[in-house]
Amino acid sequence: MAGTRLPPLLEAVLGVGTDLELRTTLQHIVDSAAELTGARHAALDTVDPGRDGLTGILPLTSPAGTPLRARPPGAVPPRPGTLRVPIHVRDEHFGDLHLAGKPHEAPFTAEDEQLLHVLATQAGVAIGNARLYEAARQRERWIEGAAAVTTALLTGGSAADALTTVAERARMLADAAAGVILQRTDEGGMEIVTASTHEDPGDIVGATIQPGSPVLEQLLGGEPVFIDDSATDPRMTTHVRHRFGPSMMLPLEADGRLIGTLALPRRRGGRPYTAVERLLACQFAYQAAVALVLADAQHSRERLAVCEDRDRIARDLHDLVVQRLFATGMMLESTQRRSAGDEVRSILSRAVDELRSTVQEVRTAIFALQQPPAEAPATFRGKVLRETAGAAALLGFRPSTRFTGAVDSRVPDQVAARLLAALRRALATASRRPGVTRVEVTVDVTAGLPDGRDAVRLTVRDDGTAQDGTAQDGSGQDGDGQDGSGQDGCAGTTVTWQAPL
């Protein structure tokens, strides 16, 4: 080897290992090969571009000219005026360096080939180091992502928010077009319940995999599924599959419990997932599933603690407050019967009525405390309490609420819906009326219509300034709205709505 070629070779050998980023390393190799041999054209092709996520950027070329057409390993020998040298990473054939176009159409010499073999040997070492570095970086990102998901899930939020957190973080880590969570349906299939995309995911949520699908059998069995092209794979049956290309479908399973499936599709024509990415994504899915189970258990413990506390408060109210109020009312009624003066009896009567009203409100508060705090009310009584609680933000205080009769069992769903709509309008009207400091809501299922039919009556009273045309209702058949003078402490406006049962 001529002495004049040694310094450039040393510089080239040292140069290919200075950068740990794989794509940059490969470009250094191509540029150094062209510079060492004086070739006008240099290119590098790989046996398996998808192995390192290089699809779409190879063959790499030197700036000196147009790229050569990459040849698969074992092809016919290079034509005259060209040179090809293999690159091995450990025992793996990584790819080939192709050179062509010596100055003045001169042939490549044995010395050129020897220099290129030395460079190729060092290139194999540099590529191996770059692979290790890239794998370490990816592993670090996925570990940090899994830790962030665990922290987010264990610091609160609903179940839907937890699934969204997993989908969003996984999409960013995998450089995917979408992060999707699927869960089982009652029919035995799977449905997309959460989706994170760059655009509006509205048309993705709700897509289903029908029972009997081959991919479904693998997912329900807890096996990951890797897909090269979602648009053409016959196993994919959702109506949005044509948008996506390579995809991973990973079970979210922990302690033998299948929570769902995490799908990470890339855009159509996107680069395939590498073996390292698949492994890291599977590990992330398992850790996310464990975090979801832990978060659900934590939320259950918190809900149990809240329910136990509310139950204790309800028992205290019932055992202490209600019984004392009831005993006081009995004492007042006894005194009222023994009293001789009309004025005293009138005062005692109002006091007894006030105590009865207070007992009714305390019992309503006890009922509200006994409802699950994190769930939407399913009963008519619970829905009425929700409406009055929501009106407190507008009124500045919470309306008092009383129920008479078997409210939950006697009011049909259609009638309940109309009553709730009427209650909502009446409370909104009261919030706009001046001078309102008290609102009373009464639901009575022991009422009757003039024709003798049983009815439910909703009454909303307030003590504000009455305005013409304010109190009106009457939506639907047998509905009836009217203004009237207030009672029981409310001297403003009364709105009544009733319907047959």
ChimeraX attribute file (.defattr): number of C-alpha atoms within 10 A of each C-alpha:
attribute: neighborCount
match mode: 1-to-1
recipient: residues
	/A:1	10
	/A:2	6
	/A:3	7
	/A:4	8
	/A:5	14
	/A:6	13
	/A:7	10
	/A:8	15
	/A:9	19
	/A:10	12
	/A:11	12
	/A:12	22
	/A:13	21
	/A:14	14
	/A:15	17
	/A:16	26
	/A:17	22
	/A:18	12
	/A:19	16
	/A:20	18
	/A:21	16
	/A:22	21
	/A:23	17
	/A:24	14
	/A:25	20
	/A:26	24
	/A:27	18
	/A:28	21
	/A:29	31
	/A:30	25
	/A:31	21
	/A:32	23
	/A:33	28
	/A:34	25
	/A:35	17
	/A:36	18
	/A:37	22
	/A:38	18
	/A:39	26
	/A:40	18
	/A:41	23
	/A:42	32
	/A:43	29
	/A:44	28
	/A:45	25
	/A:46	24
	/A:47	15
	/A:48	13
	/A:49	19
	/A:50	15
	/A:51	15
	/A:52	19
	/A:53	18
	/A:54	17
	/A:55	16
	/A:56	11
	/A:57	11
	/A:58	16
	/A:59	21
	/A:60	22
	/A:61	25
	/A:62	23
	/A:63	15
	/A:64	14
	/A:65	14
	/A:66	12
	/A:67	20
	/A:68	19
	/A:69	11
	/A:70	18
	/A:71	18
	/A:72	12
	/A:73	14
	/A:74	6
	/A:75	7
	/A:76	8
	/A:77	10
	/A:78	13
	/A:79	9
	/A:80	9
	/A:81	14
	/A:82	18
	/A:83	22
	/A:84	20
	/A:85	17
	/A:86	19
	/A:87	25
	/A:88	19
	/A:89	19
	/A:90	12
	/A:91	7
	/A:92	10
	/A:93	15
	/A:94	20
	/A:95	22
	/A:96	23
	/A:97	26
	/A:98	27
	/A:99	29
	/A:100	26
	/A:101	20
	/A:102	17
	/A:103	11
	/A:104	6
	/A:105	10
	/A:106	10
	/A:107	15
	/A:108	19
	/A:109	11
	/A:110	10
	/A:111	13
	/A:112	18
	/A:113	15
	/A:114	13
	/A:115	19
	/A:116	27
	/A:117	18
	/A:118	14
	/A:119	24
	/A:120	23
	/A:121	16
	/A:122	22
	/A:123	27
	/A:124	24
	/A:125	17
	/A:126	26
	/A:127	26
	/A:128	18
	/A:129	19
	/A:130	21
	/A:131	17
	/A:132	14
	/A:133	15
	/A:134	17
	/A:135	16
	/A:136	13
	/A:137	12
	/A:138	17
	/A:139	18
	/A:140	13
	/A:141	15
	/A:142	22
	/A:143	16
	/A:144	13
	/A:145	19
	/A:146	24
	/A:147	16
	/A:148	15
	/A:149	24
	/A:150	22
	/A:151	13
	/A:152	17
	/A:153	25
	/A:154	17
	/A:155	10
	/A:156	14
	/A:157	13
	/A:158	13
	/A:159	14
	/A:160	10
	/A:161	14
	/A:162	22
	/A:163	24
	/A:164	19
	/A:165	21
	/A:166	30
	/A:167	24
	/A:168	19
	/A:169	18
	/A:170	27
	/A:171	23
	/A:172	17
	/A:173	20
	/A:174	22
	/A:175	15
	/A:176	24
	/A:177	22
	/A:178	26
	/A:179	28
	/A:180	27
	/A:181	27
	/A:182	26
	/A:183	21
	/A:184	20
	/A:185	14
	/A:186	8
	/A:187	8
	/A:188	14
	/A:189	18
	/A:190	24
	/A:191	22
	/A:192	22
	/A:193	19
	/A:194	25
	/A:195	26
	/A:196	26
	/A:197	17
	/A:198	10
	/A:199	8
	/A:200	9
	/A:201	14
	/A:202	11
	/A:203	10
	/A:204	21
	/A:205	16
	/A:206	15
	/A:207	17
	/A:208	20
	/A:209	24
	/A:210	16
	/A:211	15
	/A:212	10
	/A:213	15
	/A:214	13
	/A:215	20
	/A:216	21
	/A:217	13
	/A:218	15
	/A:219	20
	/A:220	19
	/A:221	11
	/A:222	19
	/A:223	18
	/A:224	20
	/A:225	16
	/A:226	19
	/A:227	18
	/A:228	20
	/A:229	23
	/A:230	25
	/A:231	22
	/A:232	14
	/A:233	14
	/A:234	11
	/A:235	14
	/A:236	19
	/A:237	18
	/A:238	17
	/A:239	13
	/A:240	14
	/A:241	18
	/A:242	16
	/A:243	15
	/A:244	22
	/A:245	22
	/A:246	22
	/A:247	25
	/A:248	25
	/A:249	25
	/A:250	26
	/A:251	26
	/A:252	28
	/A:253	22
	/A:254	19
	/A:255	8
	/A:256	7
	/A:257	12
	/A:258	17
	/A:259	19
	/A:260	23
	/A:261	27
	/A:262	31
	/A:263	26
	/A:264	28
	/A:265	30
	/A:266	26
	/A:267	19
	/A:268	18
	/A:269	15
	/A:270	18
	/A:271	17
	/A:272	24
	/A:273	25
	/A:274	15
	/A:275	13
	/A:276	17
	/A:277	20
	/A:278	19
	/A:279	12
	/A:280	21
	/A:281	24
	/A:282	20
	/A:283	17
	/A:284	23
	/A:285	24
	/A:286	18
	/A:287	20
	/A:288	29
	/A:289	26
	/A:290	19
	/A:291	23
	/A:292	24
	/A:293	19
	/A:294	16
	/A:295	23
	/A:296	18
	/A:297	13
	/A:298	16
	/A:299	18
	/A:300	12
	/A:301	12
	/A:302	12
	/A:303	15
	/A:304	13
	/A:305	12
	/A:306	16
	/A:307	18
	/A:308	13
	/A:309	14
	/A:310	19
	/A:311	17
	/A:312	14
	/A:313	15
	/A:314	21
	/A:315	16
	/A:316	13
	/A:317	17
	/A:318	16
	/A:319	11
	/A:320	11
	/A:321	17
	/A:322	21
	/A:323	13
	/A:324	14
	/A:325	17
	/A:326	16
	/A:327	12
	/A:328	15
	/A:329	21
	/A:330	14
	/A:331	12
	/A:332	18
	/A:333	17
	/A:334	12
	/A:335	14
	/A:336	19
	/A:337	10
	/A:338	10
	/A:339	13
	/A:340	10
	/A:341	9
	/A:342	10
	/A:343	10
	/A:344	13
	/A:345	18
	/A:346	12
	/A:347	12
	/A:348	20
	/A:349	16
	/A:350	13
	/A:351	16
	/A:352	21
	/A:353	14
	/A:354	15
	/A:355	19
	/A:356	16
	/A:357	16
	/A:358	18
	/A:359	21
	/A:360	18
	/A:361	17
	/A:362	21
	/A:363	20
	/A:364	19
	/A:365	17
	/A:366	19
	/A:367	15
	/A:368	18
	/A:369	19
	/A:370	18
	/A:371	16
	/A:372	14
	/A:373	13
	/A:374	10
	/A:375	7
	/A:376	11
	/A:377	16
	/A:378	10
	/A:379	15
	/A:380	20
	/A:381	22
	/A:382	16
	/A:383	16
	/A:384	22
	/A:385	23
	/A:386	14
	/A:387	16
	/A:388	22
	/A:389	15
	/A:390	15
	/A:391	19
	/A:392	14
	/A:393	11
	/A:394	14
	/A:395	20
	/A:396	12
	/A:397	15
	/A:398	18
	/A:399	22
	/A:400	22
	/A:401	22
	/A:402	21
	/A:403	18
	/A:404	14
	/A:405	13
	/A:406	12
	/A:407	18
	/A:408	15
	/A:409	11
	/A:410	15
	/A:411	21
	/A:412	13
	/A:413	12
	/A:414	8
	/A:415	16
	/A:416	21
	/A:417	14
	/A:418	18
	/A:419	24
	/A:420	16
	/A:421	13
	/A:422	25
	/A:423	23
	/A:424	16
	/A:425	15
	/A:426	24
	/A:427	26
	/A:428	14
	/A:429	13
	/A:430	29
	/A:431	21
	/A:432	13
	/A:433	19
	/A:434	12
	/A:435	14
	/A:436	20
	/A:437	16
	/A:438	20
	/A:439	25
	/A:440	21
	/A:441	23
	/A:442	17
	/A:443	23
	/A:444	18
	/A:445	24
	/A:446	15
	/A:447	19
	/A:448	17
	/A:449	15
	/A:450	7
	/A:451	6
	/A:452	9
	/A:453	11
	/A:454	15
	/A:455	20
	/A:456	24
	/A:457	22
	/A:458	22
	/A:459	20
	/A:460	24
	/A:461	30
	/A:462	29
	/A:463	23
	/A:464	20
	/A:465	13
	/A:466	21
	/A:467	12
	/A:468	7
	/A:469	8
	/A:470	17
	/A:471	21
	/A:472	19
	/A:473	19
	/A:474	16
	/A:475	16
	/A:476	10
	/A:477	9
	/A:478	12
	/A:479	17
	/A:480	16
	/A:481	18
	/A:482	16
	/A:483	19
	/A:484	15
	/A:485	14
	/A:486	16
	/A:487	14
	/A:488	11
	/A:489	13
	/A:490	18
	/A:491	17
	/A:492	22
	/A:493	25
	/A:494	27
	/A:495	26
	/A:496	25
	/A:497	24
	/A:498	28
	/A:499	26
	/A:500	19
	/A:501	16
